[in-house]
Amino acid sequence: MRRFIAGAAALVAAFVVSTQPAAACAGLIGPNGAVNLLRTTTFAGYHDGIEHYVTAFKFQGGSGQFGSLVPLPGVPTSVEKGGDWTLQRLIRETEIAKFNVRGPIPLAASADAVVLMQVKIDALDITVLSGGGESVGRWATEHGFRLPPDAPEVLDFYAARSPIFMAAIFDADAAKAKGQQIGDGTPVHITIPTANPWVPLRILATGKKADARVDADVYLLTDRKPLLLPAPFANGMELQYSQTASASLLNDLRADKGMDWVPEMAWLTKIGINAAASQLTYDLAISANGKVPSRVAAGLEAPANPTTPATNAPSNEPLALVGIAILALGAVLLIGRLAPRSVKP
Amino acid sequence: MRQVVVALALAAFAASACASAQAATPTQVGIRIHYSRFEPSTIEVPAGVPITFTIVNDDPIDHEWLIGDSNFHNRHRTGTEAVHGDRPDEVSLPPMSIRRTTLTFPPGTYLYICHFPGHEAYGMVGTLVAKG
């Protein structure tokens, strides 16, 4: 059997990025003149201990910059422009056939975040960071991200399991200059060795009010039917598709740029996320080797010790899994460049 | 850096604790900001006495500590001042920073709030009661 290790789909939360000092009072962020992140689509797969991760950002309107921080399960070895149709092909596959469901890098919190890689892809400036939640948050703040108030706790939550993050800053003005149209996506392909399969879901709720909705579609492609934790039947999760991946799908995926690693056989699972932000206190742990998925990986338990998952060595776990995730996020966060108003009494 | 800030915070809190032990109500107060919450979120101080606040921002994001009555907070909810700091009741706190300020309160109840977007709604609200 070909060995595939679990691929974790790192889901994306967008944060405000501003080149100007954050206003001290409320009202800076607003709908006028704002950039709106419409959808974030993500693909991640593992083959022989290597995860192939593709994410695409689509934007609508506005100007200026905004960005996202993505927790990653390991240190990438490369970041490059992704293929042209992988994400769309997966969406089409699961829309056609509906499934009726019944039922280690040591954590160094006090040190500065370490920049592992910097890549520019079209209008995206991507930086891969290693560090604890505090140092990554401080790096983001120093580089213009205006993180929401729940970010410090969420960053610590992820850094305890994998102190690797990807910061992506989208420059809407540069996108316009390059001729990108509203709704255009920029696919990014990240190659990540990792042994810990999990799909971050909690990050999707970051910066949202408790009753705000979070919508996402998570696609998993494994060499056999995976075990999932939490089971996708409650808490805003719904198993929407679960069957052997078709040969045509795998062939189409394999034909896309950088996708020649796609296996000959796989199991395709689609999980729909439609939850209130307050429900998303967990991640999605995946196991394709018959073992019970890790409660730590699912975010249901804190790790006993700071994790050391971020090595470049492929895992020796004898399980086969390719994970593919696609997110369909609604409007996430805005960047406002409204004229400051003086309220000095 | 966090260790330094935490150490200083602990020193500040220790000073506050000493003050608490010597008097029924303190004249020095330590406030920690962690995970976008004020700790403590309820404080009682004597009215008419200068109170020195040591405020420690243990988060990697900007916060502010603004204390006043409802009119004061209504102004700040709709304002966009880039930085506070020229008034003792308006304190801006960069990531991992410590600020001190001294205020004297007439008897009454006051709120201290961070008015960065979304922070008040997230729970960055505390109450100070000045007793005469």
Boltz contact constraints between the chains, C-beta under 6 A:
constraints:
  - contact:
      token1: [A, 21]
      token2: [B, 82]
      max_distance: 6.0
  - contact:
      token1: [A, 22]
      token2: [B, 62]
      max_distance: 6.0
  - contact:
      token1: [A, 23]
      token2: [B, 80]
      max_distance: 6.0
  - contact:
      token1: [A, 23]
      token2: [B, 82]
      max_distance: 6.0
  - contact:
      token1: [A, 24]
      token2: [B, 64]
      max_distance: 6.0
  - contact:
      token1: [A, 24]
      token2: [B, 81]
      max_distance: 6.0
  - contact:
      token1: [A, 24]
      token2: [B, 83]
      max_distance: 6.0
  - contact:
      token1: [A, 24]
      token2: [B, 84]
      max_distance: 6.0
  - contact:
      token1: [A, 24]
      token2: [B, 92]
      max_distance: 6.0
  - contact:
      token1: [A, 25]
      token2: [B, 76]
      max_distance: 6.0
  - contact:
      token1: [A, 25]
      token2: [B, 79]
      max_distance: 6.0
  - contact:
      token1: [A, 25]
      token2: [B, 80]
      max_distance: 6.0
  - contact:
      token1: [A, 25]
      token2: [B, 81]
      max_distance: 6.0
  - contact:
      token1: [A, 25]
      token2: [B, 115]
      max_distance: 6.0
  - contact:
      token1: [A, 26]
      token2: [B, 77]
      max_distance: 6.0
  - contact:
      token1: [A, 26]
      token2: [B, 115]
      max_distance: 6.0
  - contact:
      token1: [A, 26]
      token2: [B, 117]
      max_distance: 6.0
  - contact:
      token1: [A, 27]
      token2: [B, 78]
      max_distance: 6.0
  - contact:
      token1: [A, 27]
      token2: [B, 80]
      max_distance: 6.0
  - contact:
      token1: [A, 28]
      token2: [B, 80]
      max_distance: 6.0
  - contact:
      token1: [A, 29]
      token2: [B, 117]
      max_distance: 6.0
  - contact:
      token1: [A, 109]
      token2: [B, 2]
      max_distance: 6.0
  - contact:
      token1: [A, 110]
      token2: [B, 1]
      max_distance: 6.0
  - contact:
      token1: [A, 110]
      token2: [B, 2]
      max_distance: 6.0
  - contact:
      token1: [A, 110]
      token2: [B, 3]
      max_distance: 6.0
  - contact:
      token1: [A, 134]
      token2: [B, 2]
      max_distance: 6.0
  - contact:
      token1: [A, 134]
      token2: [B, 60]
      max_distance: 6.0
  - contact:
      token1: [A, 137]
      token2: [B, 60]
      max_distance: 6.0
  - contact:
      token1: [A, 138]
      token2: [B, 60]
      max_distance: 6.0
  - contact:
      token1: [A, 138]
      token2: [B, 95]
      max_distance: 6.0
  - contact:
      token1: [A, 141]
      token2: [B, 60]
      max_distance: 6.0
  - contact:
      token1: [A, 141]
      token2: [B, 61]
      max_distance: 6.0
  - contact:
      token1: [A, 141]
      token2: [B, 95]
      max_distance: 6.0
  - contact:
      token1: [A, 147]
      token2: [B, 61]
      max_distance: 6.0
  - contact:
      token1: [A, 148]
      token2: [B, 118]
      max_distance: 6.0
  - contact:
      token1: [A, 149]
      token2: [B, 36]
      max_distance: 6.0
  - contact:
      token1: [A, 149]
      token2: [B, 118]
      max_distance: 6.0
  - contact:
      token1: [A, 149]
      token2: [B, 119]
      max_distance: 6.0
  - contact:
      token1: [A, 149]
      token2: [B, 122]
      max_distance: 6.0
  - contact:
      token1: [A, 152]
      token2: [B, 35]
      max_distance: 6.0
  - contact:
      token1: [A, 152]
      token2: [B, 59]
      max_distance: 6.0
  - contact:
      token1: [A, 152]
      token2: [B, 60]
      max_distance: 6.0
  - contact:
      token1: [A, 153]
      token2: [B, 35]
      max_distance: 6.0
  - contact:
      token1: [A, 340]
      token2: [B, 80]
      max_distance: 6.0
  - contact:
      token1: [A, 341]
      token2: [B, 80]
      max_distance: 6.0
  - contact:
      token1: [A, 343]
      token2: [B, 75]
      max_distance: 6.0
  - contact:
      token1: [A, 343]
      token2: [B, 79]
      max_distance: 6.0
